């Protein structure tokens, strides 16, 4: 009886979770990229998922790995072989690459777009060139080296929404940020069933609404500046009154600080546009990590009443992991909700031409504890 009650409770919890997956504030990913003086580009993003633990893994995809995409009818979609090796983080303990970089330095990040993403209609007669929304990043990372190639390749495929049981049987409403080593960046969104490719000169992305809306909304914040306001003198009174800003940071007065996607987009733009002088990719790595710290979401801060409380057991943060990709040195970094020690995978040291064509998986955390260095004097 207890088993039945627990099962029924879990089903009810997942049913209540579906609206949260569409509109929940805790699904609050943010991405940026900085370009150093030497031309190197370093990208970073947070993965917020306050509904339940995504159980992400490190996925290493070799050249020649064979993929077959899913459609609403089953695993009868497009087939392809990986042209390029990839290091990525997946989700749901499945080979859904949600963030990664290939051996040519192309970076793809998957972020949520609830309430706006609408994919192409499934046409069974075109199943052989159809991929599901959660497999699109797999295809792009393993197939292309440049933004121009991505733009061309997207025109040759169809992307359909495919129900995913792990998230309540819905199609994941997502959009993609894509960056190449030159710094050129785009955002890919499927809106009203049509492919939209937006140039992304600021290299910033969050969530809903659509990317073009966020770019327009930035016009509301053109007065933001990293320079403090000067003292002002008020003269229309019995005597002059000098008003000086209280503390530093007055130039950013009005910068939104909440966790909504529009506010995070403005904040990410402000911080990335005012980043310090960066001579090289190493300094860009440090700066990206510092900026991304501003978007960490504490567990319980934005989940709302529809969160799957049972699924949150064992989680310490809604920011499950933060990743950084150095497209110049081909190094991929991450830290997690359990351990903020930075871990790195060097793509130049991986043999992607191996005879073993299976995807290799590594746990994000071997032990889910924070690494702490004890420097107590002996």
Secondary structure, 3 states (H helix, E strand, C coil): CHHHHHHHHHHHHHHHHHHHHHHCCCCCCEEEEEECCCCCEEEEEEEECCCCCCCCEEEEECCCCEEECCECCECCCCEEECCCCEEEEEECCEEEEEEEEECCCCEEEEEECCCCECCCCCCHHHHHHEEEHHHHHHHHHHHCCCHHHHHHHHCCCEEECCCEHHHCCECCCEEEEEECCCCCEEEEEEECCEEEEEECCCCCECCCCCHHHHHHHHHHHCCCCCCCCCCEEECCCCCCEEECCCCCCHHHCCCCCCCCHHHHHHHHHHHHHCCCCCCCHHHHHHHHHHHHHHHCCECCCCCCCCCCCCCCCCCCECEEEEEEEECCCCEEEEEECCCCCCEEEEHHHCCCCCCCCCCEEEECCCCCCCCCCCCCCC
